Amino acid sequence: MDPKMTILFMSEKSGRRISARISYSFIKTLATIVICTVCASIISTAGYLHILQRSTSSKKTVAMLTESVRQLQAEKRETDDYRKWADDIIKKRFNHFDVSGKGSNGPSQTILDGEINTDTALPGPSVLDIENVDVTRINLSLDFNCSFKLLNTTGKNKTASGYVFVVASNRESIPPVYDVWPKTLLYSGMPVDYTSGSDFSIKYLKQVQARITQPDIGPKFNRVDILAYNTDGKLVMDRGFYIERMLRECPYE
């Protein structure tokens, strides 16, 4: 015979009594159901947390792989540019041409030997240099594109990283006028925030092209300075040259 338990309920106000008889087997069944429900909830929560953790880990892995692929693609492009640049130098030397170019009377003007002002070069060896500097006038307002190859000159397969600016100026005018690519705030012709430059991370070289817009009124820019900072904000390269003659030689007027 299944033993039973009697539960008595009594109202304090009316004094009415209500009794209920519950068998021990029912209590055991109810307790079993409660315990199983709690265990199932714990297992489900643990399973959800595990799935969530694996999902987060998968997203991180995918992000890392995507970044690795992007870096490999950038290195491949850089290597291809370096190979083309080296082949071009070998070809020009083989044919006894001047590696730096002779310029022309057309819209595109290449900087002649000695026109880049090395007086502005910083003391001591630099890990960066420029080559194949080209200034191309693009309209009657004397707006121009300035393109060049930014070279890593370490020769030790080490990556050079930092930020590069192209500063156009006319320092003979009063007051001097300046413009910069990429656009940023200047103080006395120097960028205030070096991290606002065009970033680079190169083992060999990077092709850079900057557009400079001349002032609508007043004196025009006659000089370009190419500045490069390392990731610590130190100025590691400063190359400057005058462009006024080249812009005037373009057959637009």
VMD Tcl script that draws the C-alpha trace (Angstrom):
set ca {
  {0.00 0.00 0.00}
  {1.33 3.41 -1.05}
  {1.73 5.60 2.08}
  {0.09 9.01 1.88}
  {0.69 12.40 3.44}
  {-2.10 14.64 4.68}
  {-1.67 18.41 4.31}
  {-3.95 20.65 6.37}
  {-4.74 24.30 5.42}
  {-6.58 26.54 7.93}
  {-7.87 30.10 7.47}
  {-7.00 32.45 10.36}
  {-10.12 34.61 9.88}
  {-12.87 32.04 9.35}
  {-11.21 29.07 10.97}
  {-12.14 26.97 7.96}
  {-9.96 23.93 7.39}
  {-8.99 22.29 4.11}
  {-7.08 19.04 3.97}
  {-5.39 17.28 1.08}
  {-3.86 13.83 0.92}
  {-0.82 13.35 -1.32}
  {0.88 10.03 -1.93}
  {4.64 9.67 -1.62}
  {4.86 8.36 -5.20}
  {3.40 11.66 -6.47}
  {5.92 13.62 -4.44}
  {8.77 11.51 -5.86}
  {7.46 11.99 -9.40}
  {7.15 15.74 -8.91}
  {10.65 15.98 -7.45}
  {12.03 13.92 -10.34}
  {10.39 16.24 -12.87}
  {11.78 19.33 -11.13}
  {15.29 17.88 -10.96}
  {15.17 16.81 -14.62}
  {13.94 20.27 -15.65}
  {16.76 21.98 -13.75}
  {19.36 19.62 -15.24}
  {17.98 20.17 -18.75}
  {18.14 23.93 -18.25}
  {21.76 23.71 -17.07}
  {22.73 21.51 -20.03}
  {20.95 23.81 -22.49}
  {22.65 26.90 -21.06}
  {26.06 25.26 -21.15}
  {25.46 24.14 -24.74}
  {24.40 27.64 -25.79}
  {27.46 29.20 -24.18}
  {29.69 26.66 -25.92}
  {28.11 27.38 -29.30}
  {28.40 31.12 -28.68}
  {32.08 30.75 -27.79}
  {32.76 28.70 -30.92}
  {30.91 31.26 -33.04}
  {32.98 34.11 -31.60}
  {36.17 32.13 -32.12}
  {35.17 31.39 -35.73}
  {34.52 35.08 -36.40}
  {37.95 35.99 -35.01}
  {39.57 33.30 -37.15}
  {37.79 34.54 -40.27}
  {38.84 38.13 -39.48}
  {42.47 37.06 -39.02}
  {42.44 35.08 -42.27}
  {40.89 38.02 -44.12}
  {43.57 40.37 -42.79}
  {46.30 37.87 -43.73}
  {44.92 37.61 -47.28}
  {44.79 41.43 -47.53}
  {48.41 41.70 -46.39}
  {49.53 39.01 -48.85}
  {47.73 40.79 -51.69}
  {49.36 44.10 -50.72}
  {52.80 42.45 -50.58}
  {52.19 40.84 -53.98}
  {51.28 44.21 -55.52}
  {54.35 45.78 -53.92}
  {56.58 42.97 -55.21}
  {55.15 43.34 -58.74}
  {55.77 47.10 -58.67}
  {59.31 46.53 -57.43}
  {59.97 43.98 -60.18}
  {58.71 46.38 -62.87}
  {60.77 49.20 -61.39}
  {63.93 47.08 -61.28}
  {63.37 45.80 -64.83}
  {62.92 49.36 -66.04}
  {66.19 50.46 -64.42}
  {68.07 47.51 -65.94}
  {66.59 48.24 -69.36}
  {67.51 51.93 -69.20}
  {71.07 51.21 -68.05}
  {71.46 48.58 -70.74}
  {70.43 51.11 -73.36}
  {72.59 53.87 -71.77}
  {69.61 55.99 -70.80}
  {69.48 58.25 -67.77}
  {67.61 56.39 -65.07}
  {66.04 59.54 -63.66}
  {64.65 60.65 -67.06}
  {65.27 63.64 -69.31}
  {61.90 65.35 -69.15}
  {59.90 66.68 -72.07}
  {58.01 69.71 -73.28}
  {54.65 67.96 -72.92}
  {52.16 68.14 -70.07}
  {54.01 65.49 -68.11}
  {57.36 66.70 -66.75}
  {59.93 64.46 -65.06}
  {62.27 66.01 -62.49}
  {65.77 66.46 -63.94}
  {68.95 65.38 -62.19}
  {69.84 67.77 -59.40}
  {66.45 69.47 -59.29}
  {65.47 67.72 -56.09}
  {66.83 69.84 -53.31}
  {68.98 67.64 -51.08}
  {69.67 70.55 -48.75}
  {66.41 69.75 -47.00}
  {67.42 66.12 -46.46}
  {67.67 65.21 -42.81}
  {71.12 64.41 -41.36}
  {72.14 60.78 -41.17}
  {71.01 57.82 -43.27}
  {67.31 57.56 -44.06}
  {65.38 54.37 -44.64}
  {63.29 56.15 -47.31}
  {63.93 57.88 -50.58}
  {61.97 58.92 -53.68}
  {62.46 58.26 -57.37}
  {60.76 58.94 -60.69}
  {59.19 62.14 -59.44}
  {56.74 63.44 -62.02}
  {54.66 66.64 -62.07}
  {51.75 66.77 -64.49}
  {49.82 69.96 -65.08}
  {46.13 69.14 -65.52}
  {44.34 72.42 -66.37}
  {44.69 76.13 -67.13}
  {44.61 76.94 -63.41}
  {48.00 75.21 -63.05}
  {46.53 72.47 -60.84}
  {48.82 69.47 -61.02}
  {49.39 65.85 -60.05}
  {52.63 64.92 -58.31}
  {53.57 61.24 -58.55}
  {56.65 59.40 -57.35}
  {57.93 56.09 -56.08}
  {58.53 55.94 -52.33}
  {61.49 53.60 -51.81}
  {62.55 51.53 -48.83}
  {66.34 51.85 -48.96}
  {67.28 49.54 -46.08}
  {68.03 46.66 -48.45}
  {67.47 44.19 -45.61}
  {63.94 43.07 -46.46}
  {62.66 45.06 -43.49}
  {59.31 46.78 -43.63}
  {59.29 50.57 -43.41}
  {56.02 52.03 -42.11}
  {54.74 55.53 -41.57}
  {52.92 58.42 -43.22}
  {53.75 60.55 -46.27}
  {52.64 64.08 -47.22}
  {53.03 66.23 -50.32}
  {53.20 69.92 -49.32}
  {52.85 72.58 -52.05}
  {53.98 76.09 -51.19}
  {55.02 79.53 -52.34}
  {57.30 80.88 -49.65}
  {58.30 83.99 -51.61}
  {54.80 85.45 -51.33}
  {53.69 87.54 -48.35}
  {52.18 85.80 -46.52}
  {53.39 82.38 -47.71}
  {50.72 80.08 -49.12}
  {50.50 76.34 -48.55}
  {48.44 73.32 -49.49}
  {48.91 69.67 -48.59}
  {47.93 66.20 -49.72}
  {46.23 64.47 -47.97}
  {44.26 67.44 -46.64}
  {45.17 68.26 -43.05}
  {45.98 71.22 -40.80}
  {49.36 72.86 -41.37}
  {51.50 75.02 -39.10}
  {54.32 76.93 -40.85}
  {54.06 74.49 -43.74}
  {54.31 71.36 -41.58}
  {51.47 68.91 -40.76}
  {50.10 69.26 -37.25}
  {48.94 65.62 -37.05}
  {51.41 63.27 -38.71}
  {48.93 60.35 -38.61}
  {46.66 62.17 -41.08}
  {49.11 61.45 -43.91}
  {48.87 58.71 -46.50}
  {49.95 55.60 -44.63}
  {52.49 53.16 -46.07}
  {54.07 49.87 -45.05}
  {56.59 48.78 -47.66}
  {59.43 46.34 -48.11}
  {60.42 47.70 -51.51}
  {58.40 50.63 -52.86}
  {55.00 52.26 -53.18}
  {53.64 54.36 -56.02}
  {52.21 57.61 -54.67}
  {50.11 60.14 -56.56}
  {48.91 63.42 -55.08}
  {46.68 66.11 -56.56}
  {47.30 69.75 -55.68}
  {44.74 72.48 -56.38}
  {46.17 75.96 -56.94}
  {44.64 79.02 -55.22}
  {41.92 80.74 -57.27}
  {43.44 84.15 -56.59}
  {46.86 85.33 -55.47}
  {50.25 83.66 -56.00}
  {50.52 80.14 -57.31}
  {52.46 77.29 -55.73}
  {55.99 77.01 -57.08}
  {57.48 74.37 -54.80}
  {56.68 70.85 -53.61}
  {58.09 69.16 -50.49}
  {57.63 65.44 -49.89}
  {57.65 64.61 -46.18}
  {57.64 61.18 -44.56}
  {57.17 60.36 -40.88}
  {57.70 57.03 -39.17}
  {55.03 55.51 -36.93}
  {56.54 57.29 -33.90}
  {56.04 60.71 -35.52}
  {59.70 61.33 -36.37}
  {60.38 63.13 -39.66}
  {62.57 60.65 -41.56}
  {62.52 62.17 -45.06}
  {62.20 65.69 -46.48}
  {62.72 66.20 -50.23}
  {61.88 69.48 -51.94}
  {62.00 70.91 -55.46}
  {60.67 73.83 -57.48}
  {58.04 73.21 -60.16}
  {57.28 76.68 -61.57}
  {59.37 76.22 -64.74}
  {57.80 72.86 -65.50}
  {54.26 74.17 -65.15}
  {54.99 77.11 -67.45}
  {56.51 74.86 -70.11}
  {53.25 72.93 -70.52}
  {51.63 73.88 -73.91}
  {48.31 75.18 -72.56}
  {48.88 78.91 -73.05}
}
mol new
graphics top color blue
foreach p $ca { graphics top sphere $p radius 0.5 }
foreach p [lrange $ca 0 end-1] q [lrange $ca 1 end] { graphics top cylinder $p $q radius 0.2 }
display resetview
